[in-house]
């Protein structure tokens, strides 16, 4: 581990895509000094904010001075913050517009009646489920079930889009008498004090990644507790905190992403854990 002032090798070429950015971020984060690591963690959890935030805003969120954030940009391979922001403005932000824009785009494209919309979302769900069936890593899934089935208590956390999945998992675990606790973030309470030796964390998050979910996963990881991750890609910031990562593809329609494949995976995981415990 080095001080921020020490010279770190800067990649010669800036990432050309958001996926390249995530790959590089994942490859260097572990070796960064404290302040730059704070930048990396905050950026990973808030990639949706890069296109619309200032240096000062992102630095404040990471609890570092702006100079540290500028240094972080250079280590990733950019000449400065503006170049990094340009990548996300061109490639990331347009991909997932806000909800009002998504609705306007659907109307502009004459998406049709409610029945037509239903057909489109059913098709997106079908493609997602087929993709999950073809891509799931059975060995990773077995390892996840084995880890969770041995836990004294399973701590389930998933906010924003992942919250319906997390709450459903907690419901199923309760019905099968599997000790579980849902971390819902109500009142901004994170309940990290509830983590005990012998417990495990089941964390669920998708881009743009929930900082609260990553914080709980990081805390559990630091304590030596097993973390099982459900996320969208292996370059997700959750991947480096988890002992086993199960990725879930979701096909979107009109920039609206369903939870068809994620719910199918969640119920399969929960039932498998319940069966293993019995």
FENCORWO-V40637 format. One record per backbone hydrogen bond with DSSP energy under -0.5 kcal/mol. NH is the residue of the N-H (numbers start at 1). CO is the residue of the C=O. E is the energy in kcal/mol with one decimal. If there is no record, write none. Layout:
nh = [NH	NH]
co = [CO	CO]
e = [E	E]
//
This chain:
nh = [6	11	21	22	23	24	25	26	27	28	29	31	32	37	38	39	40	41	42	43	44	45	46	46	47	49	50	50	52	53	53	58	59	60	61	62	63	63	64	68	69	70	71	72	73	74	75	76	77	78	84	85	86	87	88	89	90	91	92	93	95	96	96	102	103	104	105	106	107	108	109	110	111	117	118	119	120	121	122	123	124	125	126	127	128	129	130	131	132	133	134	135	136	138	141	142	143	144	145	146	147	148	149	150	151	151	152	154	155	155	156	156	157	157	158	162	163	166	167	168	169	170	171	172	173	174	175	176	177	178	179	181	183	183	184	188	189	190	194	195	199	200	201	202	203	203	204	205	211	214	215	216	217	218	219	220	221	222	223	224	225	226	228	229	230	231	231	236	239	240	241	242	242	243	244	246	247	248	251	253	256	257	258	258	263	264	265	266	267	268	269	270	271	272	273	274	275	276	277	278]
co = [3	75	17	18	19	20	21	22	23	24	25	28	29	33	34	35	36	37	38	39	40	41	42	43	44	46	46	47	49	49	50	54	55	56	57	58	59	60	59	65	65	66	67	68	69	70	71	72	73	73	80	81	82	83	84	85	86	87	88	88	92	92	93	98	99	100	101	102	103	104	105	107	106	113	114	115	116	117	118	119	120	121	122	123	124	125	126	127	128	129	130	131	132	136	137	138	139	140	141	142	143	144	145	146	147	148	198	179	153	200	154	181	155	202	183	159	160	162	163	164	165	166	167	168	169	170	171	172	174	173	177	154	156	181	182	185	186	188	191	192	196	153	226	155	201	228	157	230	209	210	211	212	213	214	215	216	217	218	219	221	220	199	201	244	203	229	246	233	236	236	238	238	239	227	227	229	245	231	124	256	253	255	251	256	259	260	261	262	263	264	265	266	267	268	269	270	271	272	273	274]
e = [-1.5	-1.1	-2.1	-2.4	-2.4	-2.5	-2.6	-2.6	-1.7	-1.4	-1.7	-1.1	-1.6	-2.6	-2.1	-1.9	-2.4	-2.7	-2.3	-2.8	-2.5	-1.6	-0.9	-0.7	-0.5	-2.1	-0.6	-0.7	-0.8	-1.1	-0.5	-2.2	-2.6	-2.3	-1.9	-1.8	-0.7	-0.6	-2.4	-1.2	-1.3	-2.3	-2.1	-2.1	-2.1	-1.7	-2.0	-2.0	-1.0	-2.3	-1.4	-3.0	-2.1	-1.6	-1.5	-2.5	-2.2	-2.2	-1.2	-2.9	-1.0	-1.0	-0.7	-2.1	-2.2	-2.0	-2.5	-2.2	-2.3	-2.7	-2.0	-1.3	-2.1	-2.5	-2.5	-2.0	-2.0	-2.6	-2.6	-2.1	-2.3	-2.4	-2.5	-2.5	-2.1	-2.5	-2.4	-2.2	-2.3	-2.3	-1.6	-2.0	-2.2	-0.8	-2.3	-2.6	-2.1	-2.4	-2.3	-2.5	-2.2	-2.4	-2.5	-1.0	-0.5	-0.8	-2.7	-2.4	-0.6	-3.0	-0.7	-2.9	-0.5	-2.3	-0.6	-2.0	-1.7	-2.3	-2.9	-1.8	-2.4	-2.3	-2.0	-2.5	-2.7	-2.1	-2.0	-1.6	-1.4	-3.1	-0.6	-2.6	-3.0	-0.6	-0.9	-2.2	-1.3	-0.5	-1.8	-1.7	-2.3	-2.1	-2.4	-3.1	-0.6	-2.7	-2.4	-2.0	-0.5	-2.2	-2.3	-2.0	-2.2	-2.6	-2.3	-2.4	-2.5	-2.4	-1.4	-1.2	-2.5	-0.6	-3.3	-2.8	-2.7	-0.5	-1.8	-1.4	-1.6	-0.5	-1.4	-0.8	-0.7	-3.1	-1.2	-3.1	-0.6	-2.4	-0.5	-2.4	-1.6	-0.6	-0.8	-0.5	-3.0	-1.8	-2.4	-2.5	-2.5	-1.7	-2.6	-2.7	-2.4	-2.2	-2.2	-2.6	-2.5	-2.3	-2.2	-1.6]
//
